[in-house]
Amino acid sequence: MANNKEEKLFTAFPPVTTEQWEEVITKDLKGADYQKKLVWRTAEGFNVRPYYRAEDLAAIRHLGSESGEFPYVRGTKRCNCWRIHQTIPVTCPKEANALALKLIEGGVESLGFSIADKEFSAADLETLLAGIGLDRYELVFCGCGARKVAELVIEKASAEKLDPEKVRVSFILDPIVNKLTLKGSFGCSEDGGKAFDAIAGLIRKSAPFKRMRFVGVNGQQFHNSGSTIVQELAFTLAVGHEYVVKLMEAGLSVDEAAPAIRFSMAVSSNYFMEIAKFRAARMLWANIMKPYNPTRGCASKMFVHAVTSKWNQTVYDAYVNMLRGTTEAMSATIAGVHSLEVTPFDAAYEQPTDFSERIARNVQLLLKNESHFDQVVDPAGGSYYIETLTQSIAEQAWALFKQVEEKGGYIAAFKEGFVQDAVEASAANKDKNVATRRISLLGTNQFPNFTEVAGEAVTEQTVVPGSPKCCCKHQEAAPSVRPLKPYRGAMAFEQMRLKVDRSGKEPKAFMLTAGSLAMARARAQFSCNFFACAGIRVIDNTFFHSVEEGAKAALESGAEIVVVCASDDDYATLAPRVKELIGDKAILVVAGAPACQAELEAQGIKNFISVRSNVLETLQNYLKELGI
C-alpha cells in the first residue's frame, strides 16, 4: 500500500525538462542577458549556474563511494563525530591546567596548548596535564616550545606504557608555513633541512604511537592573507606534499610520513563553497598519496582541523562575528572535519573573555546537541549543487597544485614568488570588493552601528596589527623572500573610522530630503549607511516641503556635509538651488548617479555617491577635506 502511495506521489506531477525550464527563465528575463543576470563568476575561476539538475552529475566521477572509502569525499570515517577544540595560551602551567579542566567540563573535546616557553620542562608538563593525562583527551601542542614538548610527551607516554591507540596527540611543527611563508626565512637553515630532519627523528622515536602527529600544516594562513578558496586548498595541499617528500628524503616511508600530518584550514562565510572545499580537499589528498602506494589506509586520509575565519572578523559591531562564526561552523561540520575551533567574537581586538570563549564553544554544542549535526554523515552528499561545486573546486585546485609541482614544489614556488603573487592578487581583488561593497562586512562597510564609538581596547595597533611575532626570546633571521601578510578585510574601514573616533571632532552629515518622498527616503537611508561607515554622525530627516526649508535646517545643524536626497528627475532643479543656499558652508553631496550628472558638474556640483562608488576612497576624501 505504501509503495502505491509513493508511486502516486511521484507520478502526480509530470517531469519538466531542462529545455522547458530554460524557456520559462528566458521569458521572465524579458531580454536581459542570461549570463550577466543569473550566472555567478566566482573568484575561484569557474561559473556557478542558477540551478542544477540530476543530469549535471553524470560527468562527476567521485560519486558512488561511501564515507570511509577512497577517495574519502564523503569523509574519512563512518561518522560525523567532530571534536570541539579550544586553544589555551600556556605561560603558567598551573593556571593553564586549571583552565583546561574547566574547559573539559564546558564541553571541549580537544585541547590545544600554545607553549610560550622554549625551556618548558618535564615538571611543567606534569603540572599542565594533572588530571588530564595523555590517553584521555585529544591534545594539540603549538607555539615556540612545541618541539621540546614533543620530546617530553614521547618520553612520558613510553615511561607510562600507555596504550598507543589511546594516545591522540598532535604537535604543530610547520617550518614551511610558520617560518618561510610568514617570516620569509627558515631561520635555522636556508632550505629548512635541519627542521625536517628533526621532525623525522621525532616520528621515528614515536613509532609505537601511530596516532601522534608532528606536522601541523597551517593552511589557514593563506585564507587569512587574502587567498581564494582554491588557492588556500591548492597551496595547503602543496605544503602537505612537500612535507611528505622531505620526510621521505630524510629516510621515512610514505606510511610513516603522511599519517604524521595534521592539516589546519580556515572556513569562511562562503557557506556552500566551504562545504565543497573540505570535501574536495579529502579527495585530492587521497589522489596525491595514491601514486606512493601506501600500505596503510590512513596515509591517504586527510586529517583536517578547521578554524573559523579571522579575515572577516570585525572590530566595530563585533557581535556580528558571532553570526559569522556560526555559519562558518555549520559549513565545517557539515563538510565532516575532524575538529573545529570557533574563533571568539572579540579576538580581533582583545584577549578573548570568558564570555566570548563560552559563546564560541556553545556554537558547536548547539550544532551537536540541539541540531544533531553529528548524527548525519555527509548530509551534503548527492546535492546537485554541492557535488558540482566539489568537482569544480577540485579541478581548479588540482590545476594550481600541478603548477606548484612543476616549479619544483611549494618551497621552490614560494622562493620564486609564485605563491605570493597569486595570494596578493586575490587579496587586492578582495580589498577592492570590500571598498565597493561587493563583499559585505555587516557593521563595517554595510549597515554600521550609527552610534558606536570604539572602546579603549581598540587601538591603532589592534586594528592594524604588525607581522606575527615569535614568542621565543631570540633574534629572528632576516627575510630572504617576501612573506605573506595575514590581515583582516575590515581593517581599512576600521582604521578610517578609528581616526574619526579619536580625532576629538564629531563630523556630521545632514540628509536634505525633498522632491519625491519615496525616492528621498530611499536615498536618505542609503546615504546614512554610507557616511556612518566612517563614523560620521548622520542627521536623517523624513521630508522637507521646500528646498529653502531643508537648507535652513541644514545650516542650523552645523553639519559639515549636506546630502541632497531626491529622485533623478528632481535633481536638475533641486541640487543647484541647494548649492546656491548652502554656498561654501558645507560639502554638498548628491545621492545617486542621475542622468543630469554632467550638467550638475558643469554648475560646480562635484560630489556624487551611488551603489557604484568606491565607498572607502570616497569617505577618505571627505575626511581629508574635513581635516581628519
GUSEZA-172891 format. One record per residue (C-alpha): residue number from 1; residue in one letter; chain; x, y, z. Coordinates in steps of 0.02 Angstrom, whole numbers. Each point is the difference from the previous one (the first is absolute). Layout:
R   num   residu   chaine        u        v        w
R   NUM        A        A        X        Y        Z
...
# end
This chain:
R   num   residu   chaine        u        v        w
R     1        M        A        0        0        0
R     2        A        A      143      118       47
R     3        N        A       83      -36     -167
R     4        N        A     -159       45      -92
R     5        K        A       -9      165       91
R     6        E        A      181       37      -45
R     7        E        A      -34      -40     -182
R     8        K        A     -150      117       -2
R     9        L        A      103      137       84
R    10        F        A      138       -7     -128
R    11        T        A     -116      -15     -149
R    12        A        A     -117      140       54
R    13        F        A      110      131      -82
R    14        P        A       64      -19     -178
R    15        P        A      190       12      -22
R    16        V        A       68      167      -58
R    17        T        A      147        2     -119
R    18        T        A      148      119       10
R    19        E        A      -56       77     -164
R    20        Q        A     -169       42       77
R    21        W        A       84       80      150
R    22        E        A      112      103     -114
R    23        E        A     -149       59     -104
R    24        V        A      -89       66      155
R    25        I        A      159       84       64
R    26        T        A       34       82     -167
R    27        K        A     -178       64       -5
R    28        D        A       11       71      177
R    29        L        A      164       87      -39
R    30        K        A      -90      104     -133
R    31        G        A      154       17     -108
R    32        A        A      127       25      140
R    33        D        A      169      -88      -18
R    34        Y        A      -13     -175       76
R    35        Q        A      186      -10       40
R    36        K        A        8      171       85
R    37        K        A     -161      -19       98
R    38        L        A        4     -180       58
R    39        V        A      175      -74      -18
R    40        W        A      123       33      142
R    41        R        A      183       13      -49
R    42        T        A       93      -50      157
R    43        A        A      169       66       57
R    44        E        A       55     -182      -10
R    45        G        A       -5        4     -189
R    46        F        A     -159      -94      -47
R    47        N        A     -182       42      -32
R    48        V        A     -147      -49      111
R    49        R        A     -165      -23      -89
R    50        P        A     -167       53       76
R    51        Y        A      -59     -180       20
R    52        Y        A       60     -180      -19
R    53        R        A      -88     -161      -43
R    54        A        A       35     -187       12
R    55        E        A       72        1     -177
R    56        D        A      140      117       61
R    57        L        A       70     -141      106
R    58        A        A       26     -117     -147
R    59        A        A      181       52      -29
R    60        I        A       52        6      183
R    61        R        A      115     -147       34
R    62        H        A       12        8      189
R    63        L        A     -181      -50       27
R    64        G        A      -40     -175       61
R    65        S        A      124      -19      142
R    66        E        A      -57      -11      180
R    67        S        A       73       90      151
R    68        G        A      161      -83       55
R    69        E        A       36      -58     -178
R    70        F        A      127       66     -124
R    71        P        A        7      141      -54
R    72        Y        A      -83       54      163
R    73        V        A     -107      139      -75
R    74        R        A     -137      -48      121
R    75        G        A      116      -11      151
R    76        T        A      145     -103       65
R    77        K        A     -108      -92      127
R    78        R        A     -178      -64       13
R    79        C        A      -59      133      120
R    80        N        A       -2      189       13
R    81        C        A       67        7      178
R    82        W        A      107      155      -12
R    83        R        A       91       61      155
R    84        I        A      -29      169       81
R    85        H        A      171       82       14
R    86        Q        A       64      148      100
R    87        T        A      177       66       17
R    88        I        A       72       60      166
R    89        P        A      154      113       12
R    90        V        A      125      -78      122
R    91        T        A      106      122       97
R    92        C        A      -34      -76      170
R    93        P        A      -27     -191      -10
R    94        K        A     -102       -4      160
R    95        E        A     -120      136      -58
R    96        A        A      -14      -80     -172
R    97        N        A      -40     -168       81
R    98        A        A     -141       77      104
R    99        L        A      -73       81     -156
R   100        A        A       15     -162      -99
R   101        L        A      -97      -98      131
R   102        K        A     -133      136       -2
R   103        L        A      -12      -10     -190
R   104        I        A      -21     -189        5
R   105        E        A     -148       25      117
R   106        G        A      -66      128     -124
R   107        G        A       -4     -123     -144
R   108        V        A      172       14      -81
R   109        E        A       59     -165      -74
R   110        S        A      167       52      -75
R   111        L        A      121      109       99
R   112        G        A      130      111      -81
R   113        F        A      148       64      101
R   114        S        A      102      144      -71
R   115        I        A      168      -14       88
R   116        A        A       87      169       18
R   117        D        A      155      -63       92
R   118        K        A      132      -88     -104
R   119        E        A       76      -66      162
R   120        F        A     -161      -91       48
R   121        S        A       51     -144      116
R   122        A        A      -62     -175       43
R   123        A        A      -62       70      166
R   124        D        A      -97      134      -93
R   125        L        A      -79     -136     -107
R   126        E        A      -53      -98      154
R   127        T        A      -79      155       73
R   128        L        A      -87       44     -162
R   129        L        A      -75     -174      -24
R   130        A        A      -50      -34      182
R   131        G        A     -172      -80       -3
R   132        I        A        3       -4     -190
R   133        G        A      129     -129      -54
R   134        L        A       61      -44     -173
R   135        D        A     -124     -140      -32
R   136        R        A     -166       77       50
R   137        Y        A      -21      149     -116
R   138        E        A       61       59     -169
R   139        L        A      143      122       29
R   140        V        A       85      122     -118
R   141        F        A      161       93       42
R   142        C        A       54      154      -97
R   143        G        A      107      154       30
R   144        C        A      187       26       21
R   145        G        A       22     -145      119
R   146        A        A      -93     -130     -103
R   147        R        A      155      -97      -56
R   148        K        A       68      -12      177
R   149        V        A     -172      -55       63
R   150        A        A       -6     -134     -136
R   151        E        A      158      -79       73
R   152        L        A      -73        8      175
R   153        V        A     -166      -75      -52
R   154        I        A       80     -146      -90
R   155        E        A      106      -37      154
R   156        K        A     -150       15      116
R   157        A        A     -112     -112     -107
R   158        S        A      137     -132      -13
R   159        A        A       43        5      185
R   160        E        A     -183      -19       50
R   161        K        A      -24     -143     -126
R   162        L        A     -160       80      -65
R   163        D        A     -111      -89     -126
R   164        P        A       59       70     -168
R   165        E        A     -179       -1      -66
R   166        K        A      -54      118      137
R   167        V        A      138      129      -20
R   168        R        A      -67      131     -121
R   169        V        A      125      142        3
R   170        S        A       51      123     -136
R   171        F        A      144      123       -7
R   172        I        A       -9      150     -115
R   173        L        A      173        0      -77
R   174        D        A      -13       94     -165
R   175        P        A      160       86      -55
R   176        I        A      -64       16     -178
R   177        V        A     -149      111       44
R   178        N        A       41       71      171
R   179        K        A      179       40      -48
R   180        L        A       26       15     -189
R   181        T        A     -174       56      -49
R   182        L        A      -37      121      142
R   183        K        A      176       61       40
R   184        G        A       92      -21     -165
R   185        S        A      135     -115       68
R   186        F        A       23     -172       77
R   187        G        A      117       79      126
R   188        C        A       93     -159       49
R   189        S        A       60      -38     -176
R   190        E        A      -26       66     -174
R   191        D        A     -100     -150      -59
R   192        G        A      -77      -54      167
R   193        G        A       97     -163       -3
R   194        K        A       37       -1      188
R   195        A        A     -184       24       40
R   196        F        A      -53     -144     -113
R   197        D        A      132     -114       73
R   198        A        A      -59       44      176
R   199        I        A     -180      -40      -44
R   200        A        A       52     -165      -79
R   201        G        A       94      -43      159
R   202        L        A     -154       32      106
R   203        I        A     -105     -112     -113
R   204        R        A      126     -142       17
R   205        K        A        9       22      187
R   206        S        A     -190       -9       16
R   207        A        A      -19     -153     -113
R   208        P        A     -114      -99      118
R   209        F        A     -120      147       15
R   210        K        A      -84        2     -169
R   211        R        A     -122      138       49
R   212        M        A      135      128       36
R   213        R        A       16      135     -133
R   214        F        A      149      115      -11
R   215        V        A      -32      108     -154
R   216        G        A     -135      132       13
R   217        V        A      -31       75     -173
R   218        N        A      -62      174       41
R   219        G        A     -103       23     -158
R   220        Q        A     -118      126       78
R   221        Q        A      134      133      -20
R   222        F        A      -29        3     -188
R   223        H        A     -181       46       30
R   224        N        A       48      127      133
R   225        S        A      119       80     -126
R   226        G        A     -142       24     -124
R   227        S        A        7     -155     -110
R   228        T        A     -146      -74      -94
R   229        I        A      -73     -165       57
R   230        V        A       87      -90     -144
R   231        Q        A      168       79       43
R   232        E        A      -16      -45      183
R   233        L        A      -38     -180      -46
R   234        A        A      133      -18     -135
R   235        F        A      141       79      102
R   236        T        A      -48      -96      157
R   237        L        A        8     -163      -98
R   238        A        A      166       54      -76
R   239        V        A       73       32      173
R   240        G        A      -62     -170       59
R   241        H        A       76      -86     -150
R   242        E        A      164       94       27
R   243        Y        A        8      -71      177
R   244        V        A      -29     -177      -64
R   245        V        A      140       22     -126
R   246        K        A      122       77      125
R   247        L        A      -36     -131      133
R   248        M        A       21     -141     -125
R   249        E        A      166       78      -51
R   250        A        A       44       -6      185
R   251        G        A      -24     -189       -5
R   252        L        A     -182      -25       47
R   253        S        A     -126     -100      -99
R   254        V        A     -163       76      -63
R   255        D        A      -90     -104      132
R   256        E        A      102       90      134
R   257        A        A        0      175      -75
R   258        A        A     -179       29      -61
R   259        P        A      -93      -55      159
R   260        A        A      109      120      101
R   261        I        A      -84      151      -82
R   262        R        A     -142      101       75
R   263        F        A      -74      126     -120
R   264        S        A      -78      161       64
R   265        M        A     -110      104     -115
R   266        A        A     -110      152       19
R   267        V        A     -186        0      -32
R   268        S        A      -76      161      -66
R   269        S        A     -180       61      -14
R   270        N        A      -13      -62     -179
R   271        Y        A     -117     -136       63
R   272        F        A      -21     -128     -140
R   273        M        A      173       30      -74
R   274        E        A       81      -41      166
R   275        I        A      -98     -162       16
R   276        A        A       60      -47     -173
R   277        K        A      180       53       39
R   278        F        A       24     -125      140
R   279        R        A      -80     -140     -101
R   280        A        A      114       40     -147
R   281        A        A      151       10      118
R   282        R        A      -20     -180       59
R   283        M        A      -22      -62     -177
R   284        L        A      154       91      -66
R   285        W        A      112      -53      144
R   286        A        A      -50     -182      -25
R   287        N        A       45       13     -184
R   288        I        A      165       88       37
R   289        M        A       50     -142      117
R   290        K        A      -62     -141     -113
R   291        P        A      155       -6     -115
R   292        Y        A      111      -30      153
R   293        N        A      -91     -166       27
R   294        P        A      -22       13      189
R   295        T        A      -36     -163       90
R   296        R        A      -93       88      141
R   297        G        A     -168       75      -46
R   298        C        A       25      145      120
R   299        A        A      140       67     -110
R   300        S        A     -132       50     -128
R   301        K        A     -123       70      126
R   302        M        A       10      188       25
R   303        F        A       -3       42      185
R   304        V        A      -72      176       -4
R   305        H        A      -35      127      136
R   306        A        A     -101      157      -38
R   307        V        A        7      174       76
R   308        T        A     -133      130      -34
R   309        S        A       62      148     -102
R   310        K        A      105      137       76
R   311        W        A        3       96     -165
R   312        N        A     -183       50       11
R   313        Q        A       -4       42      186
R   314        T        A      -41      180       41
R   315        V        A       42      116      144
R   316        Y        A     -152      111      -19
R   317        D        A     -169      -82       34
R   318        A        A       98     -151       60
R   319        Y        A     -152     -101       50
R   320        V        A      -31      -29     -186
R   321        N        A      153     -113       11
R   322        M        A     -109     -122       97
R   323        L        A     -112      -20     -152
R   324        R        A      148      -21     -117
R   325        G        A       76     -131      114
R   326        T        A     -164      -96        8
R   327        T        A      -25      -17     -188
R   328        E        A      185      -42      -21
R   329        A        A      -13     -134      133
R   330        M        A     -150      -72      -91
R   331        S        A       99      -12     -162
R   332        A        A      146      -88       84
R   333        T        A     -105     -125       95
R   334        I        A     -112      -42     -148
R   335        A        A      160      -26     -101
R   336        G        A       63     -127      126
R   337        V        A      159       73       77
R   338        H        A       92      -92      138
R   339        S        A       -4      146      122
R   340        L        A      -53      181        3
R   341        E        A       46      157       95
R   342        V        A     -120      147       -6
R   343        T        A       95      164       17
R   344        P        A      -74      105      143
R   345        F        A      -92      154      -63
R   346        D        A      117      123       88
R   347        A        A      164      -82      -50
R   348        A        A       39      137     -127
R   349        Y        A       27      135      131
R   350        E        A       26      -78      172
R   351        Q        A       47     -158       94
R   352        P        A     -163      -99      -11
R   353        T        A     -105        9      157
R   354        D        A      -83     -145       92
R   355        F        A     -165       55      -78
R   356        S        A       64        4     -180
R   357        E        A       87     -168       18
R   358        R        A     -157      -77       75
R   359        I        A     -105       64     -146
R   360        A        A      127      -72     -122
R   361        R        A      -12     -172       84
R   362        N        A     -189        8       10
R   363        V        A      -14       24     -188
R   364        Q        A       68     -176      -22
R   365        L        A      -97      -71      147
R   366        L        A     -161       64      -79
R   367        L        A       46      -78     -168
R   368        K        A       32     -167       87
R   369        N        A     -128      -11      139
R   370        E        A     -145       97      -72
R   371        S        A       22       -4     -188
R   372        H        A       77     -177        1
R   373        F        A      123       37     -140
R   374        D        A      109     -139       68
R   375        Q        A     -132     -132      -35
R   376        V        A        3       16     -190
R   377        V        A      151      -47     -105
R   378        D        A       27      115     -149
R   379        P        A     -173       80       -4
R   380        A        A       55       96     -157
R   381        G        A       31     -162      -96
R   382        G        A     -106      -13     -157
R   383        S        A      -45      184       -6
R   384        Y        A        8       49     -182
R   385        Y        A       70      170       45
R   386        I        A      130      -51      130
R   387        E        A       60     -151      -97
R   388        T        A       27      113     -151
R   389        L        A       90      129      108
R   390        T        A      109     -139       73
R   391        Q        A       50      -54     -175
R   392        S        A       32      179      -60
R   393        I        A      107       46      151
R   394        A        A       96     -163      -14
R   395        E        A       38       31     -185
R   396        Q        A       60      178       30
R   397        A        A      102      -45      154
R   398        W        A       78     -149      -89
R   399        A        A       54      110     -146
R   400        L        A       81      125      120
R   401        F        A       80     -140      101
R   402        K        A       79      -69     -159
R   403        Q        A       69      173      -41
R   404        V        A       86        3      169
R   405        E        A       70     -174      -26
R   406        E        A       65       46     -173
R   407        K        A      102      137       83
R   408        G        A       84     -129      112
R   409        G        A     -123       -3      145
R   410        Y        A      -65      126      124
R   411        I        A      168       62       69
R   412        A        A       69       34     -174
R   413        A        A     -163       82      -56
R   414        F        A       -2      111      154
R   415        K        A      181       53      -19
R   416        E        A      -39       44     -181
R   417        G        A     -144      111       59
R   418        F        A     -136     -101      -88
R   419        V        A     -103      -30      157
R   420        Q        A       14      180       61
R   421        D        A      -50       70     -170
R   422        A        A     -156     -107       -6
R   423        V        A      -56       35      179
R   424        E        A       39      186       -9
R   425        A        A     -100       17     -163
R   426        S        A     -147      -85       84
R   427        A        A       19      110      155
R   428        A        A        1      158     -108
R   429        N        A     -158      -57      -86
R   430        K        A      -83      -37      167
R   431        D        A       52      170       67
R   432        K        A      -77       84     -151
R   433        N        A     -160      -98       23
R   434        V        A       -8       49      184
R   435        A        A       31      182      -46
R   436        T        A     -141       -4     -128
R   437        R        A     -112     -109      110
R   438        R        A       -5     -146     -122
R   439        I        A       58      -94      155
R   440        S        A     -109       50      147
R   441        L        A       72        8      175
R   442        L        A     -154       43      101
R   443        G        A       30      132      130
R   444        T        A      156       61      -90
R   445        N        A      -27       41     -184
R   446        Q        A     -187      -33        2
R   447        F        A     -135       42      129
R   448        P        A      118       65      135
R   449        N        A      -54       39      177
R   450        F        A      -26      189      -15
R   451        T        A       34       41      182
R   452        E        A      146     -118       34
R   453        V        A      165       74       58
R   454        A        A      154     -111       17
R   455        G        A       38      -50      179
R   456        E        A      167       18       86
R   457        A        A       51     -178      -50
R   458        V        A       -2       53     -182
R   459        T        A      161       87      -52
R   460        E        A       94       30     -161
R   461        Q        A      108     -152       43
R   462        T        A     -150     -116       24
R   463        V        A      -88       62     -157
R   464        V        A      157      -13     -109
R   465        P        A      115     -128       84
R   466        G        A      176      -26      -59
R   467        S        A       77     -162      -65
R   468        P        A      -17     -153      113
R   469        K        A      135       -3      133
R   470        C        A       90     -150       68
R   471        C        A      -23      -26      187
R   472        C        A      176      -69       21
R   473        K        A      135      112       70
R   474        H        A      123       -6     -143
R   475        Q        A       46      104     -150
R   476        E        A     -102      -45     -154
R   477        A        A       90      -24     -165
R   478        A        A      -20      136     -130
R   479        P        A     -126      -44     -138
R   480        S        A       80      -72     -156
R   481        V        A     -164        0      -98
R   482        R        A     -161      102        7
R   483        P        A     -115      -71      134
R   484        L        A     -190       -5       -1
R   485        K        A      -89      124      113
R   486        P        A     -157      -58       89
R   487        Y        A     -126      140       27
R   488        R        A     -185       31       20
R   489        G        A     -112       60     -141
R   490        A        A      -79      135      109
R   491        M        A      164       81       53
R   492        A        A       -2      146     -123
R   493        F        A     -177       51       47
R   494        E        A       37      -22      185
R   495        Q        A      160      101       -9
R   496        M        A      -98      141      -84
R   497        R        A     -140       -5      128
R   498        L        A      121       -9      146
R   499        K        A       83      161      -59
R   500        V        A     -169       85        9
R   501        D        A      -35      -72      173
R   502        R        A      169       58       64
R   503        S        A        3      169      -91
R   504        G        A      -91       97      135
R   505        K        A     -121       58     -135
R   506        E        A     -176      -57      -38
R   507        P        A      -30       26     -186
R   508        K        A     -183       -5      -54
R   509        A        A      -91      -37     -162
R   510        F        A     -173       77      -22
R   511        M        A     -130      -84     -111
R   512        L        A      -95      133      -97
R   513        T        A     -152      -97      -61
R   514        A        A     -111       84     -128
R   515        G        A      -97      -30     -161
R   516        S        A      -72     -176      -18
R   517        L        A      -29      -68      176
R   518        A        A       30     -184      -43
R   519        M        A      165       32      -88
R   520        A        A       55      128      129
R   521        R        A      -22     -125      142
R   522        A        A       84     -143      -94
R   523        R        A      152      107      -41
R   524        A        A        8       72      175
R   525        Q        A       10     -176       72
R   526        F        A      135      -46     -126
R   527        S        A       98      158       41
R   528        C        A      -14      -23      188
R   529        N        A       76     -173      -16
R   530        F        A      133       68     -118
R   531        F        A       65      139      114
R   532        A        A      -19      -97      163
R   533        C        A      130     -124      -65
R   534        A        A      130      135       39
R   535        G        A      -73       40      171
R   536        I        A      -76      162      -67
R   537        R        A     -157       41      102
R   538        V        A     -152        4     -114
R   539        I        A     -149      115       21
R   540        D        A     -145      -83      -90
R   541        N        A     -160       91      -43
R   542        T        A     -168      -63      -59
R   543        F        A      -39      135     -128
R   544        F        A       13      186      -34
R   545        H        A     -141       85      -96
R   546        S        A      120      123      -80
R   547        V        A      184       15      -38
R   548        E        A        8      160       99
R   549        E        A      -69      -87      155
R   550        G        A      125     -141      -18
R   551        A        A      149      115      -31
R   552        K        A      -43      105      153
R   553        A        A      -10     -155      111
R   554        A        A      164      -64      -72
R   555        L        A       93      160       40
R   556        E        A      -74        8      174
R   557        S        A       58     -179       35
R   558        G        A      181       50      -27
R   559        A        A       28     -153     -110
R   560        E        A      160        0     -101
R   561        I        A      -80     -107     -137
R   562        V        A     -172       27      -77
R   563        V        A      -70     -142     -104
R   564        V        A     -140       40     -123
R   565        C        A     -119     -149       -5
R   566        A        A     -131        4     -139
R   567        S        A      -48      -86     -163
R   568        D        A      104       12     -158
R   569        D        A     -133      109      -82
R   570        D        A        4      123      145
R   571        Y        A      189       23        8
R   572        A        A       14      114     -151
R   573        T        A      -91      139       93
R   574        L        A       22      -48      184
R   575        A        A      189      -27        7
R   576        P        A       51      170      -75
R   577        R        A     -121       89      117
R   578        V        A       73      -89      151
R   579        K        A      175       48      -58
R   580        E        A      -54      181      -13
R   581        L        A      -73        0      176
R   582        I        A      140      -99       84
R   583        G        A      145       83      -88
R   584        D        A      169      -52       71
R   585        K        A      -67      -27      176
R   586        A        A       -5     -190      -25
R   587        I        A       52     -137     -122
R   588        L        A     -147      -29     -117
R   589        V        A      -32     -180      -53
R   590        V        A     -131      -69     -119
R   591        A        A      -66     -174       43
R   592        G        A       -8      -98     -162
R   593        A        A       69        1     -176
R   594        P        A     -134      100      -94
R   595        A        A       -4       20     -189
R   596        C        A       27      186       27
R   597        Q        A      165      -29       93
R   598        A        A      105       80     -137
R   599        E        A     -110      156        3
R   600        L        A       13       11      189
R   601        E        A      189      -19       -8
R   602        A        A        6      144     -124
R   603        Q        A      -87      105      134
R   604        G        A      134      -42      129
R   605        I        A      -84     -148       87
R   606        K        A      140     -128        8
R   607        N        A      -49     -127      133
R   608        F        A     -112     -150      -38
R   609        I        A      -24     -163       94
R   610        S        A      -84     -156      -69
R   611        V        A        6     -190        5
R   612        R        A      144       11     -125
R   613        S        A      107      108      114
R   614        N        A      161      -58       80
R   615        V        A      -65       30      175
R   616        L        A      170       -7       85
R   617        E        A       88      123     -116
R   618        T        A     -149      118       -5
R   619        L        A      -13        9      189
R   620        Q        A      188       20       20
R   621        N        A       -6      150     -117
R   622        Y        A     -141       82       98
R   623        L        A       93      -26      163
R   624        K        A      155       77      -78
R   625        E        A     -103      154      -46
R   626        L        A      -59        7      181
R   627        G        A      178       -6       64
R   628        I        A       -9     -176       72
# end
